Amino acid sequence: MGFTCGLVGLPNVGKSTIFNALTQAGAESGNYAFTTIDPNVGVVDVPDPRLDTIEEFVAAKKKVPTSMQFVDIAGLVKGASKGEGLGNQFLANIREVDAIAHVVRCFDDDNIPHVMDRIDPAEDVDIINTELQICDLESLEKRQIKLAKLARSGDKEAKQQAAVIDQLVATLSEGKPARICQFDRGDDQIFFKSLNLLTAKPVLYVCNIQDSDETEGAHAQAIRSLAKAEGAETVTLVGKLENEIMEITDPEERKIFLEEMGLEETGLNRMIHAGYQLLGLATFFTVGDKENRAWTIKQNSKAPQAAGKIHTDFEKGFIRAEVFHFDDLVEYKSEQAVKEAGKMRLEGKEYVVKDGDILHFRFNV
């Protein structure tokens, strides 16, 4: 697995409610600030109907979906970058995740106090983004001073890195996130990633509403407009309703409930898929007598890297892979038929694995 999405936002926006619905972890939630102190962690299966379809054509003792990890990080407040509300600790928690799901309160409820005593989702987003930007700026400015000295002494690498830092500082000073910066040189991109900036992480805005009628409400619309301007994605869901849905353990009962509510799938499923896409991930499958299994890889991964997800020895001793696609299995109904149709092929170390590929690895250890 190894891919982590952190839930962030102001206190009392519904992060822990959504986290509990996602993971069924039973994390504490309440109508007061800082219910969460230490981050709660939960592993979530990534829903993929292709795995069910594979089971129809390839008999196996069990099926294993791929998964991703969600972390419920305590609410940030204005001044978090200066330590307000244990902000330094919570910002450090954010640094450990691969992507951010920014939960935004898009509902009015007098029974749930807002830390700013008002409901303004766009302003809430700005508070969080500003704190992340300030934190990044402070760390970059420290590096900027050191690199400037080295660059003046004639250090070529320091000069190149200083140019990257200068561009990032200028972008953040304009109130924009580091993730919008583009670097053409490979070394610059590697250095940029090594900085592990908070605002460089991909962001999904999660609009938490109280009623499905509020999907097109002014609050949710404001966040969608903001996200569009940033080039970010949004998911709108009813946090409390999602919790109720996930408490229905019987799949048939849950399906009936969704139909009664006029829903094709849960908002959480949409959120999981959006997070999966946000991280630039793809799924490949292995099939056989023991198990049919989905595996997560980064998009554009090569065959040996995919093999390494199963076991490091597979990557080290990779020879080649037998490859066919999920669509081929659906069309021809069995592996043998796929092979007879000439759709199964051998690929080497340079093969880029596609989402939906089914692989058998040949290796030598």
Secondary structure, DSSP 8 states (H G I E B T S, - for coil): ---EEEEE-STTSSHHHHHHHHH-------SSTTS--S-EEEEEE---HHHHHHHHHS--SEEE--EEEEEE-----TTGGGTGGGHHHHHHHHHT-SEEEEEEE----TTS--TTSS--HHHHHHHHHHHHHHHHHHHHHHHHHHHHHHHHTT-HHHHHHHHHHHHHHHHHHTT--GGG----SHHHHHHHHHT--GGGS-EEEEEEESSGGGGGSHHHHHHHHHHHHHT-EEEEEEHHHHHHHHT--SHHHHHHHHHHTT-SS-HHHHHHHHHHHHTTEEEEEE-SSSEEEEEEEETT-BHHHHHHHH-HHHHHTEEEEEEEEHHHHHHHSSHHHHHHTT--EEE-TT-B--TTEEEEEEE--
